[in-house]
């Protein structure tokens, strides 16, 4: 599966547009990690637990989007984007979306 953020894939021609595809996941923070994050915020630096949590969430949302595109018969996704939003205190939703297409 080819996934790109642009509307065209260089060297490929879109033969069919299959429609919007998306994948999402919601992740919640862990209380133990919050304590470490609070300490890290005092001294500064990267909060690795949150970085890892969000990276895993992006990958899961991306895979869910790809799965949906494959179900439609697509071999590529153009215009791929990620959106993050807080759904409640301590929990964030990651959404991946794009347009499923067939390319040659």
C-alpha positions in Angstrom: 0.0 0.0 0.0 1.4 3.4 -1.0 0.4 6.2 1.5 1.3 9.8 0.6 0.4 13.2 1.9 0.2 14.7 -1.6 -2.7 14.4 -4.1 -0.7 12.6 -6.8 2.0 9.9 -6.8 4.9 10.7 -9.1 5.2 8.1 -11.8 1.7 6.7 -11.1 -1.7 7.5 -12.6 -4.8 7.4 -10.5 -7.4 5.2 -12.3 -10.1 5.2 -9.8 -11.0 7.2 -6.7 -12.7 4.9 -4.1 -13.5 7.5 -1.4 -12.6 8.6 2.1 -10.8 6.2 4.4 -10.0 6.7 8.0 -8.7 5.0 11.1 -8.7 6.1 14.7 -7.7 5.1 18.2 -8.2 6.7 21.6 -5.4 6.5 24.2 -5.5 7.4 27.8 -2.6 8.5 30.1 -1.4 6.2 32.9 -1.3 7.7 36.4 2.2 6.4 37.1 3.4 8.0 33.8 1.7 11.3 34.8 3.8 11.5 37.9 7.0 11.0 35.9 5.8 13.5 33.3 5.1 16.1 36.1 8.7 15.6 37.3 10.0 15.8 33.8 8.1 19.1 33.2 10.0 20.6 36.2 13.4 19.9 34.8 12.5 20.0 31.1 13.1 17.5 28.3 11.2 14.9 26.4 8.5 12.9 28.1 9.4 9.6 26.5 6.4 7.7 27.7 4.0 10.1 26.0 6.1 10.2 22.9 6.0 6.4 22.7 2.2 6.3 23.4 1.4 8.8 20.7 3.7 7.1 18.2 2.0 3.8 18.8 -1.4 5.5 18.5 -0.5 7.0 15.1 0.7 3.7 13.8 -2.5 2.0 14.9 -4.7 4.7 13.3 -2.6 4.5 10.1 -3.0 0.7 10.0 -6.7 0.9 10.5 -6.9 3.4 7.6 -4.9 1.1 5.4 -7.1 -1.8 6.3 -10.2 0.1 5.3 -8.6 1.1 2.0 -7.6 -2.5 1.3 -11.2 -3.6 1.9 -12.3 -1.1 -0.8 -9.8 -2.6 -3.2 -7.4 0.4 -3.1 -3.6 0.0 -3.6 -2.8 3.6 -2.5 -4.0 6.4 -0.3 -3.5 10.0 -1.3 -3.8 13.2 0.8 -3.1 11.3 4.1 -3.4 13.4 7.2 -3.3 12.9 11.0 -5.5 14.8 13.5 -5.2 14.7 17.3 -7.9 15.9 19.6 -8.6 15.6 23.3 -11.8 13.6 24.0 -11.7 13.9 27.7 -9.2 14.9 30.4 -6.2 12.6 30.0 -7.4 10.9 26.8 -6.6 11.8 23.2 -8.0 10.5 19.9 -5.7 10.1 16.9 -7.4 10.0 13.5 -5.7 9.2 10.2 -7.6 9.9 7.0 -7.1 10.2 3.3 -8.5 9.2 -0.1 -8.4 5.6 -1.2 -7.4 5.2 -4.9 -6.3 2.7 -7.4 -3.1 3.6 -9.2 -1.1 2.1 -12.1 
